[in-house]
């Protein structure tokens, strides 16, 4: 992942038949991609947030702000 070839790596998000939607299928140790169990969504990507805000502070803060904005907009409807 830290070489020039890393630009060719990509992980799609999607869903898994009978899978647990709360389980991180892109976590280390998961074989979902190798077994081709993922039904990929072509219009989105998976962001690795980690388990807590300290793992990816920018993403956690950005999504917190996004969620708050959406909640305010929904409340105004």
CNS distance restraints for C-alpha pairs under 8 A (distance, minus, plus):
assign (resid   1 and name CA) (resid   5 and name CA) 7.37 0.50 0.50
assign (resid   1 and name CA) (resid   6 and name CA) 4.70 0.50 0.50
assign (resid   1 and name CA) (resid   9 and name CA) 7.76 0.50 0.50
assign (resid   2 and name CA) (resid   6 and name CA) 6.19 0.50 0.50
assign (resid   5 and name CA) (resid   9 and name CA) 7.59 0.50 0.50
assign (resid  11 and name CA) (resid  26 and name CA) 7.90 0.50 0.50
assign (resid  11 and name CA) (resid  45 and name CA) 6.96 0.50 0.50
assign (resid  11 and name CA) (resid  46 and name CA) 6.71 0.50 0.50
assign (resid  12 and name CA) (resid  40 and name CA) 5.87 0.50 0.50
assign (resid  12 and name CA) (resid  41 and name CA) 6.85 0.50 0.50
assign (resid  12 and name CA) (resid  42 and name CA) 7.45 0.50 0.50
assign (resid  12 and name CA) (resid  44 and name CA) 7.21 0.50 0.50
assign (resid  12 and name CA) (resid  45 and name CA) 5.39 0.50 0.50
assign (resid  12 and name CA) (resid  46 and name CA) 6.18 0.50 0.50
assign (resid  13 and name CA) (resid  38 and name CA) 7.78 0.50 0.50
assign (resid  13 and name CA) (resid  40 and name CA) 5.69 0.50 0.50
assign (resid  13 and name CA) (resid  41 and name CA) 5.98 0.50 0.50
assign (resid  13 and name CA) (resid  44 and name CA) 6.65 0.50 0.50
assign (resid  13 and name CA) (resid  45 and name CA) 5.51 0.50 0.50
assign (resid  13 and name CA) (resid  46 and name CA) 5.12 0.50 0.50
assign (resid  14 and name CA) (resid  38 and name CA) 6.28 0.50 0.50
assign (resid  14 and name CA) (resid  39 and name CA) 5.44 0.50 0.50
assign (resid  14 and name CA) (resid  40 and name CA) 4.33 0.50 0.50
assign (resid  14 and name CA) (resid  41 and name CA) 4.84 0.50 0.50
assign (resid  15 and name CA) (resid  19 and name CA) 7.27 0.50 0.50
assign (resid  15 and name CA) (resid  21 and name CA) 7.61 0.50 0.50
assign (resid  15 and name CA) (resid  38 and name CA) 5.79 0.50 0.50
assign (resid  15 and name CA) (resid  39 and name CA) 5.29 0.50 0.50
assign (resid  15 and name CA) (resid  40 and name CA) 6.69 0.50 0.50
assign (resid  15 and name CA) (resid  41 and name CA) 7.91 0.50 0.50
assign (resid  16 and name CA) (resid  20 and name CA) 7.97 0.50 0.50
assign (resid  16 and name CA) (resid  37 and name CA) 6.12 0.50 0.50
assign (resid  16 and name CA) (resid  38 and name CA) 5.10 0.50 0.50
assign (resid  16 and name CA) (resid  39 and name CA) 5.93 0.50 0.50
assign (resid  17 and name CA) (resid  37 and name CA) 7.77 0.50 0.50
assign (resid  17 and name CA) (resid  39 and name CA) 7.91 0.50 0.50
assign (resid  25 and name CA) (resid  30 and name CA) 5.85 0.50 0.50
assign (resid  25 and name CA) (resid  31 and name CA) 7.95 0.50 0.50
assign (resid  25 and name CA) (resid  32 and name CA) 6.37 0.50 0.50
assign (resid  26 and name CA) (resid  30 and name CA) 6.21 0.50 0.50
assign (resid  26 and name CA) (resid  32 and name CA) 7.56 0.50 0.50
assign (resid  26 and name CA) (resid  33 and name CA) 7.96 0.50 0.50
assign (resid  31 and name CA) (resid  35 and name CA) 5.93 0.50 0.50
assign (resid  32 and name CA) (resid  36 and name CA) 5.94 0.50 0.50
assign (resid  32 and name CA) (resid  37 and name CA) 5.19 0.50 0.50
assign (resid  32 and name CA) (resid  38 and name CA) 6.20 0.50 0.50
assign (resid  33 and name CA) (resid  37 and name CA) 6.43 0.50 0.50
assign (resid  33 and name CA) (resid  38 and name CA) 6.47 0.50 0.50
assign (resid  48 and name CA) (resid  56 and name CA) 7.85 0.50 0.50
assign (resid  49 and name CA) (resid  53 and name CA) 7.70 0.50 0.50
assign (resid  49 and name CA) (resid  55 and name CA) 6.76 0.50 0.50
assign (resid  49 and name CA) (resid  56 and name CA) 5.60 0.50 0.50
assign (resid  49 and name CA) (resid  59 and name CA) 6.40 0.50 0.50
assign (resid  49 and name CA) (resid  60 and name CA) 6.77 0.50 0.50
assign (resid  50 and name CA) (resid  55 and name CA) 5.20 0.50 0.50
assign (resid  50 and name CA) (resid  56 and name CA) 6.43 0.50 0.50
assign (resid  51 and name CA) (resid  55 and name CA) 6.69 0.50 0.50
assign (resid  52 and name CA) (resid  56 and name CA) 7.62 0.50 0.50
assign (resid  53 and name CA) (resid  57 and name CA) 5.16 0.50 0.50
assign (resid  53 and name CA) (resid  60 and name CA) 5.56 0.50 0.50
assign (resid  53 and name CA) (resid  61 and name CA) 7.82 0.50 0.50
assign (resid  56 and name CA) (resid  60 and name CA) 6.26 0.50 0.50
assign (resid  57 and name CA) (resid  61 and name CA) 6.04 0.50 0.50
assign (resid  58 and name CA) (resid  62 and name CA) 5.94 0.50 0.50
assign (resid  59 and name CA) (resid  63 and name CA) 6.03 0.50 0.50
assign (resid  60 and name CA) (resid  64 and name CA) 6.08 0.50 0.50
assign (resid  61 and name CA) (resid  65 and name CA) 6.24 0.50 0.50
assign (resid  62 and name CA) (resid  66 and name CA) 6.17 0.50 0.50
assign (resid  63 and name CA) (resid  67 and name CA) 5.96 0.50 0.50
assign (resid  64 and name CA) (resid  68 and name CA) 6.20 0.50 0.50
assign (resid  65 and name CA) (resid  69 and name CA) 6.18 0.50 0.50
assign (resid  66 and name CA) (resid  70 and name CA) 6.25 0.50 0.50
assign (resid  67 and name CA) (resid  71 and name CA) 6.11 0.50 0.50
assign (resid  68 and name CA) (resid  72 and name CA) 6.20 0.50 0.50
assign (resid  69 and name CA) (resid  73 and name CA) 6.19 0.50 0.50
assign (resid  70 and name CA) (resid  74 and name CA) 6.06 0.50 0.50
assign (resid  71 and name CA) (resid  75 and name CA) 6.07 0.50 0.50
assign (resid  72 and name CA) (resid  76 and name CA) 6.35 0.50 0.50
assign (resid  73 and name CA) (resid  77 and name CA) 6.68 0.50 0.50
